[in-house]
Amino acid sequence: MPDEVTADRGPGRTRAAVDAWEAVFRLQATLLRRFAADDVWQGLGLREYDVLHTLSLQPGGHARLGRLSEDVYLPQPSLSRLVDRLERDGLVRREDDPDDRRGVVVVLTAAGAQRQREIGGRHAASIARNLASMPAEDLATLTRLAREALGD
């Protein structure tokens, strides 16, 4: 009889999935609180930085507002207000979508890209500090498992 925890179906599999989710959720929540408390953000919040970082990963440094909303896990009205603030600070700008005039793209400005790189370096160092207790091999395993769970 297969072990309930490793079986592909059944209550043992469900319990294992729930335990894994709760551990990942607690890890994420704890790390997000620590990162938010870090003094690395240069007057931005973690959400604002996430938008700059997400745009920096996009081809041409731009994305439609709807797509950006999905990538940063913010509802579009909240993201729109956040983009307003970033735009006032000269870190992003809105443009008509050249492929669909009904849409708007958010574009990372040169100032926004520079700010993202400056903050990003300090944030990466903070991530490394907060995960310092994990050996590199375990970090690689965690990365692999997370990507597998996401289907990447």
TORPA-4810 file (N, C-alpha, C, O; in nm, 3 decimals):
<nodes>
NODE_1_0.086_-0.119_0.000_0.000_0.000_0.000_0.089_0.124_0.000_0.179_0.134_0.084_M
NODE_2_0.067_0.220_-0.092_0.154_0.338_-0.099_0.134_0.426_0.023_0.026_0.433_0.082_P
NODE_3_0.241_0.494_0.059_0.238_0.591_0.168_0.137_0.701_0.133_0.139_0.752_0.021_D
NODE_4_0.051_0.737_0.226_-0.054_0.837_0.199_0.005_0.971_0.157_-0.052_1.039_0.071_E
NODE_5_0.118_1.011_0.215_0.175_1.142_0.186_0.228_1.147_0.043_0.222_1.252_-0.021_V
NODE_6_0.279_1.037_-0.007_0.336_1.039_-0.142_0.239_0.988_-0.247_0.271_0.993_-0.366_T
NODE_7_0.125_0.940_-0.209_0.027_0.891_-0.306_-0.019_1.007_-0.394_-0.022_1.122_-0.350_A
NODE_8_-0.053_0.977_-0.518_-0.096_1.082_-0.611_-0.234_1.136_-0.578_-0.267_1.248_-0.617_D
NODE_9_-0.315_1.057_-0.507_-0.452_1.100_-0.473_-0.481_1.064_-0.329_-0.409_0.988_-0.265_R
NODE_10_-0.589_1.120_-0.282_-0.636_1.083_-0.150_-0.607_1.189_-0.045_-0.544_1.291_-0.072_G
NODE_11_-0.656_1.162_0.078_-0.644_1.261_0.185_-0.499_1.292_0.221_-0.467_1.405_0.259_P
NODE_12_-0.410_1.194_0.210_-0.269_1.220_0.240_-0.209_1.319_0.143_-0.130_1.405_0.183_G
NODE_13_-0.245_1.307_0.017_-0.195_1.399_-0.087_-0.251_1.538_-0.065_-0.180_1.637_-0.080_R
NODE_14_-0.378_1.545_-0.028_-0.439_1.674_-0.001_-0.371_1.741_0.117_-0.340_1.860_0.112_T
NODE_15_-0.348_1.666_0.223_-0.283_1.721_0.342_-0.142_1.770_0.307_-0.101_1.877_0.351_R
NODE_16_-0.068_1.691_0.228_0.066_1.731_0.188_0.062_1.860_0.107_0.146_1.948_0.125_A
NODE_17_-0.036_1.872_0.017_-0.049_1.994_-0.065_-0.082_2.114_0.022_-0.026_2.222_0.003_A
NODE_18_-0.174_2.096_0.117_-0.211_2.206_0.207_-0.091_2.246_0.293_-0.065_2.366_0.309_V
NODE_19_-0.019_2.150_0.347_0.099_2.181_0.429_0.203_2.258_0.347_0.262_2.354_0.396_D
NODE_20_0.224_2.216_0.223_0.321_2.284_0.137_0.276_2.427_0.110_0.356_2.521_0.120_A
NODE_21_0.148_2.445_0.077_0.097_2.579_0.050_0.111_2.668_0.174_0.156_2.782_0.162_W
NODE_22_0.073_2.618_0.289_0.082_2.700_0.410_0.226_2.740_0.440_0.251_2.852_0.483_E
NODE_23_0.321_2.649_0.418_0.462_2.682_0.441_0.510_2.789_0.343_0.580_2.883_0.381_A
NODE_24_0.472_2.775_0.216_0.512_2.873_0.115_0.447_3.008_0.145_0.512_3.112_0.135_V
NODE_25_0.321_3.007_0.182_0.250_3.131_0.212_0.312_3.202_0.332_0.334_3.324_0.328_F
NODE_26_0.342_3.127_0.438_0.406_3.187_0.556_0.543_3.243_0.522_0.580_3.351_0.568_R
NODE_27_0.619_3.170_0.440_0.750_3.218_0.398_0.736_3.349_0.321_0.806_3.446_0.349_L
NODE_28_0.645_3.351_0.226_0.627_3.472_0.146_0.582_3.590_0.234_0.638_3.699_0.224_Q
NODE_29_0.484_3.569_0.320_0.433_3.677_0.404_0.543_3.730_0.496_0.558_3.852_0.512_A
NODE_30_0.620_3.641_0.556_0.727_3.682_0.646_0.834_3.761_0.571_0.878_3.867_0.616_T
NODE_31_0.876_3.709_0.456_0.978_3.779_0.379_0.928_3.914_0.328_1.003_4.011_0.330_L
NODE_32_0.804_3.921_0.283_0.751_4.049_0.236_0.749_4.153_0.348_0.780_4.270_0.324_L
NODE_33_0.714_4.112_0.469_0.718_4.206_0.582_0.861_4.253_0.607_0.884_4.372_0.629_R
NODE_34_0.956_4.161_0.605_1.096_4.199_0.626_1.145_4.292_0.516_1.212_4.392_0.543_R
NODE_35_1.112_4.259_0.392_1.157_4.343_0.281_1.096_4.482_0.289_1.164_4.582_0.264_F
NODE_36_0.968_4.489_0.323_0.900_4.619_0.333_0.965_4.706_0.441_0.968_4.828_0.428_A
NODE_37_1.017_4.643_0.546_1.079_4.717_0.656_1.224_4.757_0.625_1.281_4.839_0.696_A
NODE_38_1.282_4.701_0.520_1.419_4.736_0.482_1.428_4.881_0.440_1.333_4.939_0.387_D
NODE_39_1.545_4.939_0.464_1.568_5.077_0.426_1.642_5.080_0.291_1.754_5.131_0.282_D
NODE_40_1.578_5.027_0.188_1.642_5.020_0.057_1.559_5.087_-0.053_1.604_5.094_-0.167_V
NODE_41_1.442_5.135_-0.022_1.342_5.168_-0.123_1.348_5.310_-0.177_1.273_5.341_-0.270_W
NODE_42_1.432_5.397_-0.126_1.446_5.535_-0.176_1.310_5.606_-0.189_1.282_5.669_-0.291_Q
NODE_43_1.229_5.595_-0.087_1.100_5.663_-0.088_0.990_5.591_-0.162_0.876_5.638_-0.161_G
NODE_44_1.020_5.479_-0.225_0.916_5.400_-0.290_0.868_5.292_-0.195_0.937_5.258_-0.098_L
NODE_45_0.752_5.240_-0.221_0.705_5.123_-0.149_0.741_4.998_-0.227_0.784_5.005_-0.342_G
NODE_46_0.723_4.884_-0.163_0.751_4.757_-0.228_0.668_4.739_-0.355_0.717_4.685_-0.454_L
NODE_47_0.544_4.782_-0.352_0.455_4.769_-0.470_0.505_4.854_-0.587_0.507_4.810_-0.702_R
NODE_48_0.547_4.979_-0.555_0.597_5.066_-0.660_0.723_5.006_-0.724_0.740_5.006_-0.846_E
NODE_49_0.811_4.955_-0.637_0.932_4.891_-0.689_0.894_4.770_-0.776_0.955_4.749_-0.881_Y
NODE_50_0.796_4.693_-0.735_0.754_4.575_-0.812_0.711_4.615_-0.953_0.742_4.545_-1.049_D
NODE_51_0.642_4.727_-0.966_0.602_4.774_-1.098_0.726_4.809_-1.181_0.736_4.770_-1.297_V
NODE_52_0.820_4.884_-1.122_0.942_4.919_-1.195_1.020_4.794_-1.236_1.068_4.784_-1.348_L
NODE_53_1.031_4.699_-1.143_1.104_4.575_-1.171_1.035_4.495_-1.282_1.100_4.446_-1.373_H
NODE_54_0.904_4.483_-1.273_0.829_4.408_-1.373_0.844_4.472_-1.510_0.863_4.402_-1.610_T
NODE_55_0.836_4.604_-1.517_0.856_4.672_-1.645_0.998_4.653_-1.698_1.018_4.641_-1.818_L
NODE_56_1.095_4.649_-1.607_1.234_4.631_-1.651_1.257_4.496_-1.717_1.351_4.479_-1.795_S
NODE_57_1.171_4.399_-1.687_1.183_4.265_-1.744_1.111_4.250_-1.878_1.129_4.151_-1.949_L
NODE_58_1.030_4.349_-1.913_0.949_4.342_-2.035_1.029_4.391_-2.155_1.110_4.483_-2.142_Q
NODE_59_1.007_4.333_-2.272_1.073_4.384_-2.393_1.039_4.532_-2.414_0.921_4.568_-2.414_P
NODE_60_1.137_4.614_-2.430_1.114_4.757_-2.449_1.076_4.831_-2.322_1.050_4.951_-2.326_G
NODE_61_1.072_4.760_-2.208_1.039_4.824_-2.081_0.897_4.874_-2.073_0.868_4.971_-2.002_G
NODE_62_0.807_4.810_-2.145_0.667_4.855_-2.139_0.572_4.736_-2.138_0.605_4.626_-2.181_H
NODE_63_0.452_4.763_-2.086_0.346_4.661_-2.081_0.212_4.731_-2.077_0.198_4.842_-2.025_A
NODE_64_0.113_4.664_-2.133_-0.025_4.715_-2.121_-0.064_4.715_-1.974_-0.019_4.630_-1.897_R
NODE_65_-0.147_4.808_-1.938_-0.190_4.821_-1.799_-0.255_4.693_-1.748_-0.229_4.651_-1.635_L
NODE_66_-0.339_4.629_-1.829_-0.405_4.506_-1.788_-0.307_4.394_-1.762_-0.320_4.321_-1.664_G
NODE_67_-0.208_4.380_-1.849_-0.106_4.276_-1.831_-0.022_4.305_-1.707_0.010_4.214_-1.631_R
NODE_68_0.014_4.430_-1.688_0.092_4.470_-1.571_0.015_4.439_-1.443_0.073_4.396_-1.344_L
NODE_69_-0.115_4.461_-1.446_-0.201_4.430_-1.332_-0.192_4.283_-1.295_-0.186_4.248_-1.177_S
NODE_70_-0.192_4.196_-1.395_-0.180_4.052_-1.370_-0.042_4.016_-1.314_-0.031_3.934_-1.223_E
NODE_71_0.061_4.079_-1.367_0.198_4.045_-1.327_0.232_4.092_-1.186_0.312_4.027_-1.118_D
NODE_72_0.173_4.202_-1.142_0.205_4.254_-1.008_0.095_4.223_-0.905_0.102_4.268_-0.791_V
NODE_73_-0.005_4.148_-0.948_-0.113_4.104_-0.857_-0.183_4.219_-0.787_-0.206_4.216_-0.666_Y
NODE_74_-0.216_4.320_-0.865_-0.294_4.433_-0.814_-0.414_4.452_-0.905_-0.401_4.440_-1.027_L
NODE_75_-0.531_4.481_-0.848_-0.645_4.510_-0.934_-0.615_4.637_-1.015_-0.544_4.726_-0.968_P
NODE_76_-0.669_4.644_-1.136_-0.636_4.753_-1.227_-0.663_4.892_-1.168_-0.581_4.981_-1.190_Q
NODE_77_-0.773_4.916_-1.096_-0.792_5.050_-1.040_-0.681_5.089_-0.940_-0.636_5.204_-0.940_P
NODE_78_-0.637_4.995_-0.857_-0.529_5.023_-0.762_-0.398_5.047_-0.836_-0.322_5.138_-0.803_S
NODE_79_-0.373_4.965_-0.937_-0.251_4.982_-1.016_-0.252_5.115_-1.088_-0.148_5.181_-1.097_L
NODE_80_-0.366_5.156_-1.139_-0.375_5.283_-1.210_-0.336_5.400_-1.119_-0.265_5.491_-1.163_S
NODE_81_-0.381_5.398_-0.995_-0.344_5.503_-0.899_-0.194_5.498_-0.868_-0.129_5.602_-0.856_R
NODE_82_-0.140_5.378_-0.855_0.003_5.361_-0.828_0.084_5.413_-0.947_0.185_5.482_-0.929_L
NODE_83_0.041_5.382_-1.069_0.108_5.432_-1.189_0.100_5.584_-1.195_0.195_5.649_-1.239_V
NODE_84_-0.012_5.642_-1.153_-0.023_5.789_-1.146_0.091_5.847_-1.062_0.155_5.944_-1.103_D
NODE_85_0.116_5.787_-0.946_0.222_5.837_-0.857_0.359_5.821_-0.923_0.442_5.912_-0.919_R
NODE_86_0.383_5.705_-0.984_0.512_5.682_-1.049_0.530_5.777_-1.167_0.641_5.822_-1.195_L
NODE_87_0.421_5.807_-1.236_0.427_5.899_-1.349_0.459_6.040_-1.302_0.539_6.110_-1.364_E
NODE_88_0.397_6.083_-1.192_0.426_6.216_-1.136_0.573_6.229_-1.098_0.632_6.337_-1.108_R
NODE_89_0.633_6.116_-1.055_0.775_6.117_-1.016_0.868_6.099_-1.136_0.990_6.098_-1.119_D
NODE_90_0.813_6.084_-1.255_0.894_6.071_-1.375_0.956_5.933_-1.394_1.052_5.919_-1.470_G
NODE_91_0.903_5.832_-1.325_0.961_5.698_-1.332_0.897_5.611_-1.440_0.958_5.516_-1.488_L
NODE_92_0.773_5.644_-1.477_0.704_5.577_-1.587_0.625_5.683_-1.664_0.606_5.795_-1.617_V
NODE_93_0.581_5.644_-1.782_0.488_5.729_-1.856_0.385_5.638_-1.924_0.412_5.522_-1.952_R
NODE_94_0.269_5.694_-1.949_0.165_5.622_-2.022_0.172_5.663_-2.169_0.198_5.779_-2.202_R
NODE_95_0.149_5.567_-2.256_0.141_5.594_-2.399_0.026_5.514_-2.457_-0.014_5.411_-2.401_E
NODE_96_-0.027_5.562_-2.570_-0.126_5.482_-2.641_-0.058_5.355_-2.688_0.058_5.357_-2.728_D
NODE_97_-0.130_5.246_-2.683_-0.077_5.119_-2.733_-0.073_5.126_-2.885_-0.177_5.143_-2.948_D
NODE_98_0.045_5.113_-2.946_0.053_5.124_-3.092_-0.020_5.010_-3.164_-0.057_5.024_-3.280_P
NODE_99_-0.041_4.898_-3.093_-0.110_4.784_-3.154_-0.261_4.790_-3.136_-0.335_4.720_-3.205_D
NODE_100_-0.307_4.873_-3.042_-0.450_4.880_-3.013_-0.476_5.016_-2.949_-0.454_5.033_-2.829_D
NODE_101_-0.521_5.111_-3.027_-0.539_5.249_-2.981_-0.634_5.262_-2.862_-0.636_5.366_-2.795_R
NODE_102_-0.712_5.159_-2.836_-0.802_5.164_-2.720_-0.726_5.139_-2.591_-0.775_5.172_-2.482_R
NODE_103_-0.607_5.080_-2.602_-0.530_5.043_-2.484_-0.421_5.143_-2.450_-0.386_5.231_-2.529_G
NODE_104_-0.369_5.126_-2.331_-0.261_5.211_-2.281_-0.147_5.121_-2.237_-0.169_5.017_-2.175_V
NODE_105_-0.026_5.162_-2.270_0.091_5.092_-2.219_0.160_5.181_-2.117_0.158_5.303_-2.127_V
NODE_106_0.221_5.116_-2.021_0.301_5.185_-1.920_0.446_5.161_-1.959_0.487_5.046_-1.979_V
NODE_107_0.522_5.267_-1.969_0.661_5.261_-2.016_0.754_5.305_-1.905_0.732_5.408_-1.842_V
NODE_108_0.857_5.227_-1.881_0.961_5.261_-1.785_1.049_5.370_-1.845_1.103_5.352_-1.955_L
NODE_109_1.065_5.482_-1.776_1.151_5.589_-1.825_1.296_5.558_-1.789_1.323_5.464_-1.714_T
NODE_110_1.388_5.636_-1.844_1.530_5.619_-1.810_1.551_5.641_-1.660_1.627_5.568_-1.597_A
NODE_111_1.483_5.740_-1.605_1.494_5.765_-1.460_1.438_5.648_-1.380_1.493_5.611_-1.277_A
NODE_112_1.329_5.591_-1.429_1.269_5.476_-1.362_1.360_5.355_-1.368_1.372_5.281_-1.270_G
NODE_113_1.423_5.333_-1.483_1.515_5.220_-1.498_1.635_5.236_-1.405_1.680_5.140_-1.343_A
NODE_114_1.687_5.358_-1.396_1.801_5.384_-1.307_1.762_5.360_-1.161_1.837_5.298_-1.086_Q
NODE_115_1.646_5.409_-1.122_1.598_5.392_-0.985_1.578_5.244_-0.954_1.612_5.197_-0.845_R
NODE_116_1.521_5.169_-1.051_1.500_5.026_-1.032_1.633_4.955_-1.012_1.643_4.868_-0.925_Q
NODE_117_1.735_4.988_-1.090_1.865_4.923_-1.076_1.929_4.955_-0.940_1.985_4.866_-0.876_R
NODE_118_1.919_5.080_-0.898_1.977_5.119_-0.768_1.910_5.044_-0.653_1.977_4.985_-0.568_E
NODE_119_1.779_5.046_-0.653_1.704_4.977_-0.548_1.722_4.827_-0.561_1.739_4.756_-0.462_I
NODE_120_1.720_4.777_-0.684_1.730_4.634_-0.709_1.856_4.572_-0.651_1.851_4.462_-0.596_G
NODE_121_1.968_4.640_-0.661_2.092_4.589_-0.604_2.085_4.574_-0.454_2.128_4.474_-0.397_G
NODE_122_2.029_4.676_-0.389_2.015_4.669_-0.243_1.911_4.565_-0.202_1.927_4.495_-0.102_R
NODE_123_1.804_4.554_-0.280_1.700_4.455_-0.251_1.755_4.314_-0.267_1.725_4.226_-0.186_H
NODE_124_1.835_4.291_-0.372_1.896_4.159_-0.392_1.984_4.122_-0.273_1.984_4.008_-0.229_A
NODE_125_2.060_4.219_-0.222_2.144_4.193_-0.105_2.058_4.159_0.016_2.096_4.074_0.097_A
NODE_126_1.944_4.224_0.029_1.851_4.195_0.139_1.792_4.055_0.126_1.778_3.983_0.225_S
NODE_127_1.759_4.017_0.004_1.707_3.882_-0.019_1.812_3.780_0.023_1.781_3.684_0.093_I
NODE_128_1.936_3.802_-0.019_2.044_3.710_0.017_2.061_3.702_0.168_2.081_3.593_0.222_A
NODE_129_2.055_3.816_0.237_2.067_3.816_0.384_1.953_3.737_0.449_1.976_3.660_0.542_R
NODE_130_1.832_3.758_0.399_1.716_3.693_0.460_1.708_3.544_0.432_1.637_3.471_0.501_N
NODE_131_1.780_3.497_0.331_1.782_3.354_0.298_1.919_3.292_0.326_1.949_3.183_0.277_L
NODE_132_2.001_3.363_0.403_2.139_3.319_0.428_2.146_3.185_0.502_2.247_3.115_0.493_A
NODE_133_2.042_3.149_0.574_2.045_3.024_0.649_2.028_2.901_0.559_2.048_2.788_0.603_S
NODE_134_1.990_2.924_0.435_1.968_2.812_0.342_2.091_2.791_0.255_2.140_2.886_0.194_M
NODE_135_2.142_2.669_0.250_2.255_2.641_0.159_2.214_2.665_0.013_2.097_2.654_-0.022_P
NODE_136_2.312_2.698_-0.071_2.287_2.725_-0.213_2.213_2.610_-0.280_2.126_2.632_-0.364_A
NODE_137_2.247_2.488_-0.244_2.180_2.372_-0.303_2.030_2.371_-0.271_1.948_2.338_-0.356_E
NODE_138_1.996_2.408_-0.147_1.855_2.414_-0.108_1.782_2.528_-0.179_1.665_2.514_-0.216_D
NODE_139_1.852_2.641_-0.199_1.790_2.750_-0.274_1.761_2.707_-0.418_1.655_2.740_-0.472_L
NODE_140_1.852_2.634_-0.478_1.831_2.584_-0.614_1.712_2.487_-0.617_1.632_2.489_-0.710_A
NODE_141_1.703_2.402_-0.515_1.591_2.308_-0.508_1.459_2.383_-0.489_1.359_2.350_-0.553_T
NODE_142_1.458_2.483_-0.403_1.338_2.563_-0.382_1.295_2.631_-0.512_1.176_2.633_-0.545_L
NODE_143_1.391_2.686_-0.584_1.362_2.750_-0.712_1.301_2.650_-0.810_1.200_2.677_-0.873_T
NODE_144_1.363_2.534_-0.821_1.315_2.431_-0.912_1.174_2.388_-0.876_1.087_2.377_-0.963_R
NODE_145_1.151_2.363_-0.748_1.018_2.318_-0.704_0.911_2.423_-0.727_0.799_2.390_-0.770_L
NODE_146_0.944_2.548_-0.700_0.846_2.655_-0.721_0.812_2.666_-0.869_0.695_2.681_-0.906_A
NODE_147_0.914_2.657_-0.954_0.888_2.666_-1.099_0.806_2.548_-1.148_0.719_2.563_-1.234_R
NODE_148_0.835_2.429_-1.094_0.755_2.312_-1.131_0.609_2.330_-1.089_0.517_2.299_-1.165_E
NODE_149_0.588_2.379_-0.968_0.452_2.399_-0.919_0.376_2.499_-1.006_0.254_2.488_-1.023_A
NODE_150_0.448_2.598_-1.060_0.386_2.699_-1.146_0.372_2.654_-1.290_0.307_2.720_-1.371_L
NODE_151_0.433_2.541_-1.321_0.427_2.492_-1.458_0.525_2.561_-1.550_0.511_2.553_-1.672_G
NODE_152_0.623_2.629_-1.493_0.725_2.698_-1.575_0.830_2.602_-1.627_0.922_2.643_-1.697_D
</nodes>
